[in-house]
């Protein structure tokens, strides 16, 4: 008996679950699928998280599509982050073909073309879909530091800024609010505000402000603001009882993948904070798929990794399952991998020594089986995978070489379906229009304007007092000048009077003498001509 045949018997026994399951495919024996050896995932274990890994082109996206379809059919809402735009086909029925019919028949799959209830979302309205926005304060300093690529010192400063804004009721809704607070705290007036709890150096504040300007230059300001999206919108079912598949379209906004992967973590963290504890459930409230999961951890700070690990560890009790989709398990931290109970591993390639090391490390992480794991990982074809899941008893199932079922929805982008779904969405009225509330920017601007007005008023008062003093001084000088002029005029008048009196006196004296002479017959003496009397 071959190794495959030995393992096949263990698979038939190990995948006989009592509760509802998510059909994934059938096991193979020496490359031939056995329809009797069905491989599935217990529905009650889907909130124990999982991993879908494999090299590019091995069928990860189609596996993700199958999982989403099966969960929706069981009434479980699904969230997908579509980085390449390939998953919009879930909104349209699939197209049959001879190749597809032959594959389905070989797997014993009763294939039927179906569309599934979907809702399309975009980040901040970048593209076609219901806009998803977050306020700066709910996004938080750790995630924002991740987006701005701040170091630990700068991240601590940003946390201090958030703390101050919270204490002073300065709402941080958008980038303008955060910029206003930083500018205030780095001003002479604001530095005194932080004296009791620490301070922010001008250099650190300058770095953060420059990073904010960079985000705005890249058009990122549209992702922060109101109305803030309520992640519980993802927990919806259609009228027929199927779970709604929420697809976040990211194909048009891949210029800054770090931002978008961080946004996904914000959605997950917000769900964690809002949902109640439910413990073990018959089926999860939501299954959250993170495509291109390696983008979450590339260059991530220690605080960011700790936040993700804690969320993964604890969100299970909220009834939420989390599946990471990436190329190799080594893309994820060991602390995260240790929390993943379900695994679908597509083929790996070993072209370089580093690839060979990754292959060997991946093979060692599987439970013991009759397979040559390294050979199985490199020989799997497109649409084939090695599967192991957590059983209802909490034990890992046998490793199964599995041919994955074909999706029943369209295995290609469906742009027409996106437009029609978005046009009919009831969420557009709630989230499409941007709201600019009274927040930190307006408050600080208003305070600054009042201070400027008060300063201006004080300066105006000082200027008025100065002008009044100058006017008083001028009036005194004018009065002195008028008095001087009056005295001068009086002296001049007196001189004229004195002169007139002297002239008058002389005239009177002359007239008097002439009058006396006329009365007494005397005349003015004159020179006698001719030498005298004789």
PyMOL commands that set and color helices and strands:
alter all, ss='L'
color gray80, all
select helices_A, chain A and resi 3-14+43-48+60-73+87-91+98-107+136-139+141-148+152-167+175-185+188-194+202-217+220-223+231-234+257-274+294-297+302-318+329-331+334-337+353-364+373-379+415-423+428-431+440-520
alter helices_A, ss='H'
color red, helices_A
select strands_A, chain A and resi 21-29+32-42+50-53+77-82+118-123+130-132+245-249+286-290+320-326+342-345+384-388+400-404
alter strands_A, ss='S'
color yellow, strands_A
deselect
rebuild
show_as cartoon
